[in-house]
């Protein structure tokens, strides 16, 4: 039998089964892997769902517990205070070029700032003065650097429109605000300085002038000082210097009045274009109203001092009208008298002094912002107020004549220096003495009204007392009580506790009463414009109205007398009948 060789696997059945088994195993492994992948995916999906379900209540709880916050609005850019003046570099450059001498050097302005003056011993109205500090450097060449320096100036801001209380009546009859300060600095002051250019100036030099501010030189950096001792009475040499400065100012005013044919009152209260209106009887403009509270309290204070000292106070109030009636016209409005009573200056605190080597009498200047309020109703009224505020009664009795003679010489000298083509006659000493005698009593009233008063805390400071504690100021600072006073309580407290002030006030009131006793009393006071009719202090009625009122009063008085007589007769009859009945009962 022939055997044929073939593939051994075909002979072995197990050998044929192995590849099939391997294939089946591979298929099973793949299926298992797919199942595992599906399970993993399902588990991951379940976990994600669980996490989402867990996160949702937490987020809801957080949203409920989280406080509501409103997103703040974007901050608005700070706006500049329109009441303040912000200097530009051109302003600073203009000021510095008037002060410094460059001589080929280059001016570099480093910084500048304007700050309010917090102290009361700076002179002038402190709550309006600012100090401008400028840091600069003068370099010979751009490559070379020198040490920086600082220079200071005084800034006098103009009154803002909301604080202005001078008005003019327009063509349509409405009142329009009028800035008398800006008019003074821009129109009058340059003319006054031009008429005083040949003599020594009476005011600090102006370095910048616009419709918002006036910048002056700082006199303190040049060795000038103020007299702020207690009591604020000027020494003899300082008083002579102040009177000479006042004479130069009056000479400049007189020269200006000759040029414009207008008085300073007309120029200051209405402007140079309103000559016809200012001379008319019609009150086309209104000035600042009189501060009757201050005036009445001043008269009450004088009467109280007179009663305590033992003087006669019966003519204090009538003498006030009589004193100011001698220096003004009753036929026309004189607004400058109102400004005199409302804003007269405290002279010893508005003056700067500087003693040069070898000089007996020091130099004097008006403080910035002080001399522009000089009323100049009468030039000797300014002299009287200055003398009576700065001296005692005994000093005036001994040196008053010499002071007036020196003032007359300084006035004539300044008038001669300021004269141009037309030569006007100079005032004589007799004229000066007579005019001074006419306004002496008015000066005493002004001195009593604006008498200096020591204050431990006042409205001159910008800071208020904290926690009820009063902030102590400079111990030798005197302020005028006419600015803030609305009662005499603090004045009487100072009168009791401050002997220098008590002596000064009693001395002034004593001389006032003595001068009033020598004056002839007025039998009838005319309806002066000085006293406001709204206050009913002096009736401003016509003669016909007055006669009608007198007739009506007389008729009312007769009727009242007749009624009184009838009532008296009726009462007498009733009393007689009652007596008869009483007697009958007794019998």
JOTAFEN-V130096 format. One record per backbone hydrogen bond with DSSP energy under -1.0 kcal/mol. NH is the residue of the N-H (numbers start at 1). CO is the residue of the C=O. Records with the same first field share a line. If there is no record, write none. Layout:
BEGIN
NH: CO, CO
END
This chain:
BEGIN
11: 8
12: 8
16: 12
17: 13
18: 14
21: 17
22: 18
23: 19
24: 20
25: 21
26: 22
27: 23
28: 24
29: 25
30: 26
31: 27
32: 28
33: 29
34: 30
35: 31
36: 32
37: 33
38: 34
39: 35
40: 36
41: 37
42: 38
43: 39
44: 40
45: 41
46: 42
47: 43
48: 44
49: 45
50: 46
51: 47
52: 48
53: 49
54: 50
55: 51
56: 52
58: 54
59: 55
60: 56
61: 57
62: 58
63: 59
64: 60
65: 61
66: 62
84: 81
92: 88
93: 89
94: 90
95: 91
96: 92
97: 93
100: 96
105: 102
106: 139
108: 137
110: 135
111: 135
113: 133
115: 131
117: 129
126: 124
128: 125
130: 155
131: 115
132: 153
133: 113
134: 151
135: 111
136: 149
137: 108
139: 106
149: 136
151: 134
153: 132
154: 216
155: 130
156: 214
157: 128
158: 212
163: 160
167: 286
168: 176
169: 284
170: 174
173: 170
176: 168
178: 166
180: 178
183: 179
184: 180
185: 181
186: 182
187: 183
188: 183
189: 184
192: 188
193: 189
194: 190
195: 191
207: 215
208: 215
210: 213
214: 156
215: 208
216: 154
217: 205
222: 219
223: 220
224: 219
225: 353
233: 231
239: 235
240: 236
241: 237
242: 238
243: 239
244: 240
245: 241
246: 242
247: 243
248: 244
249: 245
250: 246
251: 247
252: 248
253: 249
254: 250
255: 251
256: 252
257: 253
258: 254
259: 255
260: 256
261: 257
267: 263
268: 264
269: 265
270: 266
271: 266
274: 271
278: 274
279: 275
284: 282
286: 167
292: 290
295: 291
296: 292
297: 293
298: 294
299: 295
300: 296
301: 297
302: 298
303: 299
304: 300
305: 301
306: 302
307: 303
308: 304
309: 305
310: 306
311: 306
319: 315
321: 317
322: 318
323: 319
324: 320
325: 321
337: 334
339: 335
340: 336
341: 337
342: 338
343: 339
347: 345
349: 346
350: 347
352: 365
353: 225
354: 363
359: 356
363: 354
365: 352
366: 202
367: 350
370: 367
371: 367
373: 370
374: 371
381: 378
382: 378
383: 379
384: 380
385: 381
386: 382
387: 383
388: 384
389: 385
390: 386
391: 387
396: 392
397: 393
398: 394
399: 395
400: 396
403: 399
404: 400
405: 401
406: 402
407: 403
408: 404
409: 405
410: 406
411: 407
412: 408
413: 409
414: 410
415: 411
416: 412
417: 413
418: 414
432: 428
433: 429
434: 430
435: 431
436: 432
437: 433
438: 434
439: 435
443: 439
444: 440
445: 441
446: 442
447: 443
448: 444
449: 445
450: 446
453: 479
461: 458
469: 466
477: 474
479: 453
481: 451
485: 481
492: 488
493: 489
494: 490
495: 491
496: 492
497: 493
498: 494
502: 498
503: 499
504: 500
505: 501
506: 502
507: 503
508: 504
509: 505
510: 506
511: 507
512: 508
513: 509
514: 510
515: 511
516: 512
517: 513
528: 526
535: 532
536: 533
546: 542
547: 543
548: 544
549: 545
550: 546
551: 547
552: 548
553: 549
554: 550
555: 551
556: 552
557: 553
558: 554
559: 555
560: 556
561: 557
562: 558
563: 559
564: 560
565: 561
566: 562
567: 563
568: 564
569: 565
570: 566
571: 567
572: 568
573: 569
574: 570
575: 571
576: 572
577: 573
578: 574
579: 575
580: 576
581: 577
582: 578
583: 579
584: 580
585: 581
586: 582
587: 583
END
